[in-house]
Amino acid sequence: MAALLEVSQLNTSFATDEGEITVVNDVSFSVHAGRTVAIVGESGCGKSVTALSIMGLLAKPAGNIKGGSILFEGQELVGASARTLQDLRGNGLSMIFQEPMTSLNPSYTVGEQIIEGLIKHRKLSRSQARQKAIDILRKVRIPSPEQRLDEFPHKLSGGMRQRVMIAMALVCEPRVLIADEPTTALDVTIQAQILELMHTLQQETGTAIVLITHDLGVVAEIADEVIVMYAGRVVERAPVHALFAWPQHPYTIGLLGAIPRLDLAQTRLVSIEGQVPNPAQPLLGCSFAPRCPFAQAACTNQIPALSPVGDAHFSACLRAPLEVDRLFPSPQSEAAV
């Protein structure tokens, strides 16, 4: 079965005062109907820029796709006209943005912003669109949806604004949903309800989901495949169970090791020393080498390719496959890898 969304060797750059900077480098992945692909990594690793590239929402004229392909149901989106992208956004392709206060228009009521997409893409009458908007607000657990529909975003709490953003993304039942930290502003109870709502939509309509998150607990719960990004590159890609059971890139090991665990005696949490490198100053070798406790001399002058290390499991590490003696290393066992 062909993938609903297929991204191949995507390269995205921004024009700055320091010159052109590449922030997404040769990123490739695909997602099929009814499947969830999670993209994880620290802030500044290129996750959100990848999503904005797919949606055609890069800030112009600074941001540009310099190479690669983005196929949605076989249709090439790189170089597509503005009209084509407008017809797809909110309909075939939809996105839940990370910052609801800056994504919602403060000049329009919640209802007007939801109804707009229904009238444009579903050709509903205003009364029909209003009723469907009330229904979707109810589904995302917003109390008194009839009242909230006529309120402006500033009158809602941060969590409620986030749920409005989710409602806007889901109301036209998109075939591909990109969710950029969709539950960041929500408490754990509402978070579980939203994840269940997304899962229900996926089961009912076959929606493909691209989930961008820092929460590896969410990844373990709903993802089918995981893509780990670092400094604009994919450093590991694997089925979710394989990634948690046998992580094969030192960065992935560090991310998993930083999760608090009740079944291990830990005097302190594992942390990854250092910071994501400045994309304006690219390194000659592996971008993770300055922070990697397992780096060798070759790591500083050779960029490792994403190579197979198992069934549908790929890692961009010169030392892969790694023998990991614990599921998640503790501070006392870091040197054992």
Secondary structure, 3 states (H helix, E strand, C coil): CCCCEEEEEEEEEEEECCEEEEEEEEEEEEECCCCEEEEECCCCCCHHHHHHHHHCCCCCCCEEEEEEEEEECCEECCCCCHHHHHHHECCCEEEECCCHHHHCCCCCCHHHHHHHHHHHHHCCCHHHHHHHHHHHHHHCCCCCHHHHCCCCHHHCCHHHHHHHHHHHHHCCCCCEEEEECCCCCCCHHHHHHHHHHHHHHHHHHCCEEEEECCCHHHHHHHCCEEEEEECCEEEEEEEHHHHHHCCCCHHHHHHHHCCCCCCCCCCCCCCCCCCCCCCCCCCCCCCCHHHCCCCCHHHHCCCCCCEEEECCEEECCCCCCCCCCCCCCCHHHHHHC
